[in-house]
Amino acid sequence: MSILAKIAEIENEMARTQKNKATAHHLGLLKARLAKLRRELITPKGGSGGATGEGFDVAKTGDARVGFVGFPSVGKSTLLSNLAGVYSEVAAYEFTTLTTVPGVIRYKGAKIQLLDLPGIIEGAKDGKGRGRQVIAVARTCNLILIVLDVLKPLLHKKLIEHELEGFGIRLNKQPPNIGFKKKDKGGINFTATCAQNELDFETVKSILAEYKIHNADITLRSDVTADDLIDVVEGNRVYIPCIYVLNKIDQISIEELDIIYKVPHCVPISAHHRWNFDDLLEKMWDYLKLVRIYTKPKGQLPDYTSPVVLPDGRTSVEDFCLKIHKNLIKEFKYALVWGSSVKHNPQKVGKDHVMEDEDVIQLVKK
């Protein structure tokens, strides 16, 4: 029996089962089995490193990486060529783009790499089409733009989300607040710091037993679901921000456009007419959460043309030094910082000081 057949069988059983407290335990078990089978699909067993085909992934350049995901013929290539000035082959038939086409834009001093990925079809997570490679490249992005056709958006949106979820990509979510630690002995130690609607000790125990884990500490710090627990146990999930780009707005009325503007995480554009690109770029910048740091040589004015761009959450002075050169931190004595992260300008700080967007820094060596 193939993996796909097993997956279909479990999905059918889950659809047949009523959802209530008595069956929660059984459904948790089925979800864990399903997650294990999905993982086997993504990373097939048998390590014969055969021919992998032409190079599909692209070297990472710039400060952030944004991937365009969507069905064939929704205008991903037109969007890329009009945003970045890169020619990605455009035609009126489906599946024009066959491999990843990279482009780079400079926005607010940061270099952002844009990737035009081939169209995804239904069943991509089961290995149909080039789906598996496409989603594997999407996993490495800092932001995913799901490009949708404005005339049939919701159907496509659901399908693409389902494909990405099946591949371990979680869109616009935070990692679940669950403490999970394996042990050698001592059984399962289960603590919940707040009331749980779905999980109880028995369900948690059965899900972990499915993964052959019988000794672990589990702490639930918020009201979580069985899926959240499975995500934490699998440990290969990536949490990526996502923007839905509704293309081809030249084909709809103004009233419809007003409704679309109220949808969260959504930007309507027209790639062909280059409408609303500035709004899209601004939203991309918000979601990427990049921090620009300007450098100031001693006795000179700060260089505002080429900032050092750091990702959100790694913006200490030490991270800044490592970004420039790893030997710099050895010679580091202290730094002078001007900007919103300090109480007075300039302030003398050590390597653990966390900087904010558009700060100016001057390093002093030993």
LUMZAKOL-136319 format. One record per residue (C-alpha): residue number from 1; residue in one letter; x negated, y negated, z. Coordinates in steps of 0.02 Angstrom, whole numbers, plus 50000, padded with zeros to 5 digits. Example, Ala and Ser with C-alpha at 12.3 -4.5 7.8 and 13.67 -1.06 7.14 Angstrom:
+-----+---+-------+-------+-------+
!   k ! r !    c1 !    c2 !    c3 !
+-----+---+-------+-------+-------+
!   1 ! A ! 49385 ! 50225 ! 50390 !
!   2 ! S ! 49316 ! 50053 ! 50357 !
+-----+---+-------+-------+-------+
//
This chain:
+-----+---+-------+-------+-------+
!   k ! r !    c1 !    c2 !    c3 !
+-----+---+-------+-------+-------+
!   1 ! M ! 50000 ! 50000 ! 50000 !
!   2 ! S ! 49922 ! 49835 ! 49947 !
!   3 ! I ! 49899 ! 49688 ! 50065 !
!   4 ! L ! 50028 ! 49587 ! 49969 !
!   5 ! A ! 50157 ! 49725 ! 49990 !
!   6 ! K ! 50122 ! 49732 ! 50177 !
!   7 ! I ! 50141 ! 49543 ! 50190 !
!   8 ! A ! 50306 ! 49550 ! 50096 !
!   9 ! E ! 50369 ! 49689 ! 50210 !
!  10 ! I ! 50328 ! 49590 ! 50369 !
!  11 ! E ! 50406 ! 49432 ! 50298 !
!  12 ! N ! 50565 ! 49528 ! 50258 !
!  13 ! E ! 50572 ! 49597 ! 50434 !
!  14 ! M ! 50548 ! 49423 ! 50507 !
!  15 ! A ! 50690 ! 49358 ! 50398 !
!  16 ! R ! 50803 ! 49499 ! 50459 !
!  17 ! T ! 50766 ! 49472 ! 50643 !
!  18 ! Q ! 50877 ! 49353 ! 50741 !
!  19 ! K ! 50786 ! 49221 ! 50840 !
!  20 ! N ! 50825 ! 49228 ! 51026 !
!  21 ! K ! 50736 ! 49260 ! 51190 !
!  22 ! A ! 50749 ! 49450 ! 51174 !
!  23 ! T ! 50664 ! 49454 ! 51003 !
!  24 ! A ! 50534 ! 49317 ! 51034 !
!  25 ! H ! 50409 ! 49448 ! 51090 !
!  26 ! H ! 50434 ! 49552 ! 50931 !
!  27 ! L ! 50424 ! 49398 ! 50817 !
!  28 ! G ! 50261 ! 49345 ! 50900 !
!  29 ! L ! 50187 ! 49515 ! 50860 !
!  30 ! L ! 50243 ! 49505 ! 50679 !
!  31 ! K ! 50170 ! 49329 ! 50660 !
!  32 ! A ! 50002 ! 49390 ! 50725 !
!  33 ! R ! 50002 ! 49537 ! 50604 !
!  34 ! L ! 50046 ! 49419 ! 50462 !
!  35 ! A ! 49904 ! 49301 ! 50507 !
!  36 ! K ! 49780 ! 49446 ! 50507 !
!  37 ! L ! 49835 ! 49506 ! 50336 !
!  38 ! R ! 49827 ! 49329 ! 50266 !
!  39 ! R ! 49648 ! 49314 ! 50328 !
!  40 ! E ! 49603 ! 49477 ! 50238 !
!  41 ! L ! 49673 ! 49403 ! 50078 !
!  42 ! I ! 49566 ! 49247 ! 50093 !
!  43 ! T ! 49406 ! 49341 ! 50136 !
!  44 ! P ! 49421 ! 49511 ! 50053 !
!  45 ! K ! 49336 ! 49657 ! 50137 !
!  46 ! G ! 49184 ! 49737 ! 50057 !
!  47 ! G ! 49035 ! 49623 ! 50044 !
!  48 ! S ! 48988 ! 49656 ! 49863 !
!  49 ! G ! 48928 ! 49482 ! 49815 !
!  50 ! G ! 48975 ! 49503 ! 49633 !
!  51 ! A ! 48989 ! 49369 ! 49499 !
!  52 ! T ! 49075 ! 49217 ! 49570 !
!  53 ! G ! 49114 ! 49135 ! 49403 !
!  54 ! E ! 49062 ! 48961 ! 49351 !
!  55 ! G ! 49018 ! 48838 ! 49488 !
!  56 ! F ! 49180 ! 48778 ! 49561 !
!  57 ! D ! 49133 ! 48678 ! 49713 !
!  58 ! V ! 49043 ! 48512 ! 49692 !
!  59 ! A ! 48898 ! 48445 ! 49795 !
!  60 ! K ! 48959 ! 48328 ! 49932 !
!  61 ! T ! 48907 ! 48148 ! 49902 !
!  62 ! G ! 48959 ! 47985 ! 49981 !
!  63 ! D ! 49032 ! 47956 ! 50153 !
!  64 ! A ! 49197 ! 48047 ! 50135 !
!  65 ! R ! 49280 ! 48169 ! 50020 !
!  66 ! V ! 49458 ! 48157 ! 49956 !
!  67 ! G ! 49540 ! 48299 ! 49858 !
!  68 ! F ! 49690 ! 48285 ! 49741 !
!  69 ! V ! 49803 ! 48436 ! 49757 !
!  70 ! G ! 49959 ! 48462 ! 49655 !
!  71 ! F ! 50050 ! 48564 ! 49526 !
!  72 ! P ! 49992 ! 48555 ! 49345 !
!  73 ! S ! 50042 ! 48398 ! 49249 !
!  74 ! V ! 50087 ! 48280 ! 49391 !
!  75 ! G ! 49954 ! 48154 ! 49341 !
!  76 ! K ! 49804 ! 48199 ! 49450 !
!  77 ! S ! 49679 ! 48173 ! 49309 !
!  78 ! T ! 49757 ! 48008 ! 49254 !
!  79 ! L ! 49749 ! 47949 ! 49435 !
!  80 ! L ! 49566 ! 47997 ! 49449 !
!  81 ! S ! 49513 ! 47917 ! 49286 !
!  82 ! N ! 49607 ! 47755 ! 49325 !
!  83 ! L ! 49542 ! 47746 ! 49504 !
!  84 ! A ! 49361 ! 47795 ! 49477 !
!  85 ! G ! 49335 ! 47764 ! 49292 !
!  86 ! V ! 49284 ! 47946 ! 49268 !
!  87 ! Y ! 49350 ! 48034 ! 49115 !
!  88 ! S ! 49440 ! 48192 ! 49168 !
!  89 ! E ! 49522 ! 48273 ! 49018 !
!  90 ! V ! 49703 ! 48218 ! 49003 !
!  91 ! A ! 49833 ! 48298 ! 48891 !
!  92 ! A ! 50020 ! 48325 ! 48888 !
!  93 ! Y ! 50012 ! 48513 ! 48921 !
!  94 ! E ! 49990 ! 48603 ! 49086 !
!  95 ! F ! 49823 ! 48666 ! 49154 !
!  96 ! T ! 49714 ! 48539 ! 49062 !
!  97 ! T ! 49590 ! 48527 ! 49206 !
!  98 ! L ! 49504 ! 48694 ! 49233 !
!  99 ! T ! 49366 ! 48656 ! 49357 !
! 100 ! T ! 49334 ! 48523 ! 49487 !
! 101 ! V ! 49300 ! 48350 ! 49415 !
! 102 ! P ! 49212 ! 48232 ! 49537 !
! 103 ! G ! 49219 ! 48043 ! 49537 !
! 104 ! V ! 49155 ! 47912 ! 49659 !
! 105 ! I ! 49233 ! 47746 ! 49708 !
! 106 ! R ! 49159 ! 47610 ! 49819 !
! 107 ! Y ! 49287 ! 47539 ! 49938 !
! 108 ! K ! 49247 ! 47416 ! 50078 !
! 109 ! G ! 49064 ! 47463 ! 50064 !
! 110 ! A ! 49092 ! 47651 ! 50083 !
! 111 ! K ! 49064 ! 47778 ! 49947 !
! 112 ! I ! 49214 ! 47894 ! 49934 !
! 113 ! Q ! 49204 ! 48050 ! 49827 !
! 114 ! L ! 49365 ! 48094 ! 49737 !
! 115 ! L ! 49392 ! 48272 ! 49675 !
! 116 ! D ! 49517 ! 48312 ! 49539 !
! 117 ! L ! 49562 ! 48494 ! 49575 !
! 118 ! P ! 49649 ! 48606 ! 49449 !
! 119 ! G ! 49837 ! 48628 ! 49466 !
! 120 ! I ! 49901 ! 48746 ! 49599 !
! 121 ! I ! 50038 ! 48868 ! 49558 !
! 122 ! E ! 50155 ! 48962 ! 49672 !
! 123 ! G ! 50067 ! 49109 ! 49753 !
! 124 ! A ! 49896 ! 49024 ! 49751 !
! 125 ! K ! 49861 ! 49083 ! 49929 !
! 126 ! D ! 49886 ! 49262 ! 49869 !
! 127 ! G ! 49750 ! 49235 ! 49740 !
! 128 ! K ! 49853 ! 49189 ! 49588 !
! 129 ! G ! 49777 ! 49072 ! 49459 !
! 130 ! R ! 49622 ! 48982 ! 49518 !
! 131 ! G ! 49722 ! 48950 ! 49676 !
! 132 ! R ! 49602 ! 49029 ! 49799 !
! 133 ! Q ! 49452 ! 48928 ! 49741 !
! 134 ! V ! 49556 ! 48768 ! 49730 !
! 135 ! I ! 49615 ! 48783 ! 49909 !
! 136 ! A ! 49440 ! 48833 ! 49968 !
! 137 ! V ! 49375 ! 48668 ! 49898 !
! 138 ! A ! 49523 ! 48577 ! 49977 !
! 139 ! R ! 49469 ! 48644 ! 50147 !
! 140 ! T ! 49305 ! 48546 ! 50137 !
! 141 ! C ! 49391 ! 48377 ! 50107 !
! 142 ! N ! 49411 ! 48240 ! 50238 !
! 143 ! L ! 49579 ! 48191 ! 50166 !
! 144 ! I ! 49700 ! 48277 ! 50049 !
! 145 ! L ! 49809 ! 48182 ! 49927 !
! 146 ! I ! 49957 ! 48288 ! 49875 !
! 147 ! V ! 50008 ! 48219 ! 49707 !
! 148 ! L ! 50194 ! 48245 ! 49673 !
! 149 ! D ! 50306 ! 48206 ! 49527 !
! 150 ! V ! 50434 ! 48081 ! 49589 !
! 151 ! L ! 50574 ! 48168 ! 49493 !
! 152 ! K ! 50555 ! 48334 ! 49585 !
! 153 ! P ! 50456 ! 48292 ! 49743 !
! 154 ! L ! 50533 ! 48390 ! 49886 !
! 155 ! L ! 50527 ! 48561 ! 49805 !
! 156 ! H ! 50344 ! 48538 ! 49757 !
! 157 ! K ! 50300 ! 48464 ! 49926 !
! 158 ! K ! 50369 ! 48616 ! 50018 !
! 159 ! L ! 50283 ! 48740 ! 49902 !
! 160 ! I ! 50113 ! 48656 ! 49912 !
! 161 ! E ! 50123 ! 48638 ! 50101 !
! 162 ! H ! 50167 ! 48823 ! 50112 !
! 163 ! E ! 50017 ! 48870 ! 50004 !
! 164 ! L ! 49897 ! 48763 ! 50106 !
! 165 ! E ! 49968 ! 48823 ! 50273 !
! 166 ! G ! 49944 ! 49003 ! 50217 !
! 167 ! F ! 49760 ! 48963 ! 50189 !
! 168 ! G ! 49731 ! 48893 ! 50362 !
! 169 ! I ! 49744 ! 48708 ! 50321 !
! 170 ! R ! 49854 ! 48608 ! 50440 !
! 171 ! L ! 49912 ! 48441 ! 50371 !
! 172 ! N ! 49933 ! 48286 ! 50481 !
! 173 ! K ! 49925 ! 48388 ! 50640 !
! 174 ! Q ! 49814 ! 48387 ! 50792 !
! 175 ! P ! 49734 ! 48549 ! 50854 !
! 176 ! P ! 49852 ! 48627 ! 50983 !
! 177 ! N ! 49804 ! 48590 ! 51163 !
! 178 ! I ! 49763 ! 48769 ! 51214 !
! 179 ! G ! 49612 ! 48827 ! 51312 !
! 180 ! F ! 49553 ! 48998 ! 51251 !
! 181 ! K ! 49400 ! 49087 ! 51317 !
! 182 ! K ! 49354 ! 49271 ! 51293 !
! 183 ! K ! 49283 ! 49369 ! 51440 !
! 184 ! D ! 49206 ! 49539 ! 51466 !
! 185 ! K ! 49322 ! 49597 ! 51604 !
! 186 ! G ! 49463 ! 49539 ! 51716 !
! 187 ! G ! 49616 ! 49556 ! 51605 !
! 188 ! I ! 49716 ! 49410 ! 51537 !
! 189 ! N ! 49724 ! 49257 ! 51648 !
! 190 ! F ! 49873 ! 49152 ! 51592 !
! 191 ! T ! 49911 ! 48976 ! 51653 !
! 192 ! A ! 50036 ! 48851 ! 51584 !
! 193 ! T ! 50027 ! 48673 ! 51648 !
! 194 ! C ! 50201 ! 48629 ! 51583 !
! 195 ! A ! 50364 ! 48719 ! 51543 !
! 196 ! Q ! 50356 ! 48833 ! 51391 !
! 197 ! N ! 50505 ! 48861 ! 51277 !
! 198 ! E ! 50433 ! 48999 ! 51168 !
! 199 ! L ! 50283 ! 49082 ! 51248 !
! 200 ! D ! 50281 ! 49184 ! 51407 !
! 201 ! F ! 50147 ! 49298 ! 51479 !
! 202 ! E ! 50211 ! 49455 ! 51391 !
! 203 ! T ! 50217 ! 49372 ! 51219 !
! 204 ! V ! 50042 ! 49299 ! 51240 !
! 205 ! K ! 49979 ! 49468 ! 51296 !
! 206 ! S ! 50054 ! 49558 ! 51147 !
! 207 ! I ! 49986 ! 49431 ! 51021 !
! 208 ! L ! 49811 ! 49447 ! 51096 !
! 209 ! A ! 49827 ! 49637 ! 51098 !
! 210 ! E ! 49859 ! 49630 ! 50910 !
! 211 ! Y ! 49685 ! 49551 ! 50896 !
! 212 ! K ! 49614 ! 49683 ! 51015 !
! 213 ! I ! 49580 ! 49550 ! 51148 !
! 214 ! H ! 49619 ! 49616 ! 51322 !
! 215 ! N ! 49513 ! 49500 ! 51430 !
! 216 ! A ! 49531 ! 49312 ! 51410 !
! 217 ! D ! 49576 ! 49149 ! 51495 !
! 218 ! I ! 49723 ! 49061 ! 51414 !
! 219 ! T ! 49777 ! 48886 ! 51467 !
! 220 ! L ! 49929 ! 48806 ! 51385 !
! 221 ! R ! 49924 ! 48618 ! 51414 !
! 222 ! S ! 50076 ! 48572 ! 51310 !
! 223 ! D ! 50233 ! 48658 ! 51246 !
! 224 ! V ! 50163 ! 48765 ! 51106 !
! 225 ! T ! 50228 ! 48897 ! 50986 !
! 226 ! A ! 50166 ! 49071 ! 50941 !
! 227 ! D ! 50094 ! 49000 ! 50780 !
! 228 ! D ! 49988 ! 48875 ! 50879 !
! 229 ! L ! 49918 ! 49016 ! 50985 !
! 230 ! I ! 49876 ! 49119 ! 50831 !
! 231 ! D ! 49789 ! 48967 ! 50754 !
! 232 ! V ! 49678 ! 48951 ! 50908 !
! 233 ! V ! 49637 ! 49137 ! 50915 !
! 234 ! E ! 49596 ! 49146 ! 50730 !
! 235 ! G ! 49485 ! 48994 ! 50752 !
! 236 ! N ! 49463 ! 48961 ! 50565 !
! 237 ! R ! 49595 ! 48826 ! 50547 !
! 238 ! V ! 49552 ! 48653 ! 50482 !
! 239 ! Y ! 49656 ! 48500 ! 50527 !
! 240 ! I ! 49656 ! 48375 ! 50384 !
! 241 ! P ! 49752 ! 48212 ! 50364 !
! 242 ! C ! 49860 ! 48206 ! 50209 !
! 243 ! I ! 49948 ! 48074 ! 50102 !
! 244 ! Y ! 50089 ! 48115 ! 49983 !
! 245 ! V ! 50064 ! 48018 ! 49821 !
! 246 ! L ! 50225 ! 48004 ! 49721 !
! 247 ! N ! 50174 ! 47975 ! 49542 !
! 248 ! K ! 50273 ! 47917 ! 49389 !
! 249 ! I ! 50378 ! 47785 ! 49480 !
! 250 ! D ! 50404 ! 47698 ! 49313 !
! 251 ! Q ! 50541 ! 47828 ! 49282 !
! 252 ! I ! 50654 ! 47785 ! 49430 !
! 253 ! S ! 50761 ! 47638 ! 49489 !
! 254 ! I ! 50716 ! 47507 ! 49620 !
! 255 ! E ! 50846 ! 47575 ! 49743 !
! 256 ! E ! 50764 ! 47747 ! 49738 !
! 257 ! L ! 50595 ! 47665 ! 49765 !
! 258 ! D ! 50659 ! 47580 ! 49924 !
! 259 ! I ! 50711 ! 47749 ! 49994 !
! 260 ! I ! 50543 ! 47828 ! 49951 !
! 261 ! Y ! 50452 ! 47689 ! 50044 !
! 262 ! K ! 50532 ! 47745 ! 50207 !
! 263 ! V ! 50460 ! 47922 ! 50199 !
! 264 ! P ! 50310 ! 47942 ! 50317 !
! 265 ! H ! 50135 ! 47976 ! 50245 !
! 266 ! C ! 50201 ! 47928 ! 50072 !
! 267 ! V ! 50136 ! 47809 ! 49938 !
! 268 ! P ! 50230 ! 47785 ! 49774 !
! 269 ! I ! 50118 ! 47742 ! 49626 !
! 270 ! S ! 50111 ! 47749 ! 49439 !
! 271 ! A ! 49943 ! 47818 ! 49382 !
! 272 ! H ! 49975 ! 47775 ! 49201 !
! 273 ! H ! 50021 ! 47592 ! 49231 !
! 274 ! R ! 49903 ! 47573 ! 49380 !
! 275 ! W ! 50043 ! 47514 ! 49494 !
! 276 ! N ! 50017 ! 47506 ! 49682 !
! 277 ! F ! 49836 ! 47568 ! 49682 !
! 278 ! D ! 49784 ! 47442 ! 49815 !
! 279 ! D ! 49916 ! 47509 ! 49934 !
! 280 ! L ! 49853 ! 47687 ! 49903 !
! 281 ! L ! 49671 ! 47638 ! 49934 !
! 282 ! E ! 49718 ! 47545 ! 50093 !
! 283 ! K ! 49813 ! 47696 ! 50158 !
! 284 ! M ! 49668 ! 47812 ! 50113 !
! 285 ! W ! 49553 ! 47699 ! 50213 !
! 286 ! D ! 49671 ! 47705 ! 50364 !
! 287 ! Y ! 49681 ! 47895 ! 50359 !
! 288 ! L ! 49494 ! 47923 ! 50336 !
! 289 ! K ! 49456 ! 47819 ! 50492 !
! 290 ! L ! 49279 ! 47776 ! 50435 !
! 291 ! V ! 49172 ! 47658 ! 50539 !
! 292 ! R ! 49054 ! 47535 ! 50453 !
! 293 ! I ! 48897 ! 47480 ! 50545 !
! 294 ! Y ! 48791 ! 47338 ! 50474 !
! 295 ! T ! 48604 ! 47334 ! 50503 !
! 296 ! K ! 48505 ! 47181 ! 50553 !
! 297 ! P ! 48315 ! 47175 ! 50531 !
! 298 ! K ! 48227 ! 47071 ! 50664 !
! 299 ! G ! 48229 ! 46886 ! 50628 !
! 300 ! Q ! 48341 ! 46903 ! 50475 !
! 301 ! L ! 48526 ! 46892 ! 50438 !
! 302 ! P ! 48629 ! 47054 ! 50442 !
! 303 ! D ! 48645 ! 47148 ! 50278 !
! 304 ! Y ! 48832 ! 47147 ! 50243 !
! 305 ! T ! 48820 ! 47226 ! 50070 !
! 306 ! S ! 48776 ! 47405 ! 50115 !
! 307 ! P ! 48842 ! 47466 ! 50283 !
! 308 ! V ! 48799 ! 47633 ! 50361 !
! 309 ! V ! 48964 ! 47727 ! 50364 !
! 310 ! L ! 48999 ! 47849 ! 50506 !
! 311 ! P ! 49148 ! 47967 ! 50526 !
! 312 ! D ! 49274 ! 47937 ! 50665 !
! 313 ! G ! 49224 ! 48017 ! 50830 !
! 314 ! R ! 49038 ! 48017 ! 50790 !
! 315 ! T ! 48998 ! 47833 ! 50805 !
! 316 ! S ! 48870 ! 47823 ! 50945 !
! 317 ! V ! 48702 ! 47737 ! 50921 !
! 318 ! E ! 48622 ! 47910 ! 50920 !
! 319 ! D ! 48733 ! 47966 ! 50775 !
! 320 ! F ! 48686 ! 47807 ! 50683 !
! 321 ! C ! 48500 ! 47845 ! 50703 !
! 322 ! L ! 48522 ! 48025 ! 50645 !
! 323 ! K ! 48617 ! 47967 ! 50492 !
! 324 ! I ! 48468 ! 47861 ! 50438 !
! 325 ! H ! 48327 ! 47981 ! 50485 !
! 326 ! K ! 48306 ! 48115 ! 50617 !
! 327 ! N ! 48137 ! 48048 ! 50674 !
! 328 ! L ! 48211 ! 47879 ! 50715 !
! 329 ! I ! 48287 ! 47940 ! 50879 !
! 330 ! K ! 48114 ! 47992 ! 50944 !
! 331 ! E ! 48048 ! 47814 ! 50928 !
! 332 ! F ! 48211 ! 47735 ! 50991 !
! 333 ! K ! 48190 ! 47617 ! 51139 !
! 334 ! Y ! 48354 ! 47519 ! 51143 !
! 335 ! A ! 48472 ! 47433 ! 51023 !
! 336 ! L ! 48552 ! 47261 ! 51013 !
! 337 ! V ! 48735 ! 47265 ! 50960 !
! 338 ! W ! 48850 ! 47123 ! 50905 !
! 339 ! G ! 49036 ! 47156 ! 50880 !
! 340 ! S ! 49197 ! 47216 ! 50960 !
! 341 ! S ! 49123 ! 47364 ! 51053 !
! 342 ! V ! 49016 ! 47257 ! 51171 !
! 343 ! K ! 49062 ! 47134 ! 51309 !
! 344 ! H ! 48942 ! 46996 ! 51255 !
! 345 ! N ! 48844 ! 46965 ! 51095 !
! 346 ! P ! 48711 ! 47030 ! 51078 !
! 347 ! Q ! 48715 ! 47167 ! 51208 !
! 348 ! K ! 48570 ! 47282 ! 51246 !
! 349 ! V ! 48632 ! 47463 ! 51237 !
! 350 ! G ! 48563 ! 47640 ! 51249 !
! 351 ! K ! 48587 ! 47783 ! 51128 !
! 352 ! D ! 48754 ! 47840 ! 51203 !
! 353 ! H ! 48845 ! 47677 ! 51168 !
! 354 ! V ! 48996 ! 47704 ! 51052 !
! 355 ! M ! 49014 ! 47574 ! 50914 !
! 356 ! E ! 49168 ! 47511 ! 50824 !
! 357 ! D ! 49206 ! 47461 ! 50645 !
! 358 ! E ! 49100 ! 47318 ! 50574 !
! 359 ! D ! 48978 ! 47308 ! 50720 !
! 360 ! V ! 48803 ! 47240 ! 50686 !
! 361 ! I ! 48654 ! 47334 ! 50758 !
! 362 ! Q ! 48469 ! 47299 ! 50777 !
! 363 ! L ! 48357 ! 47443 ! 50832 !
! 364 ! V ! 48205 ! 47414 ! 50942 !
! 365 ! K ! 48071 ! 47549 ! 50934 !
! 366 ! K ! 47947 ! 47600 ! 51067 !
+-----+---+-------+-------+-------+
//
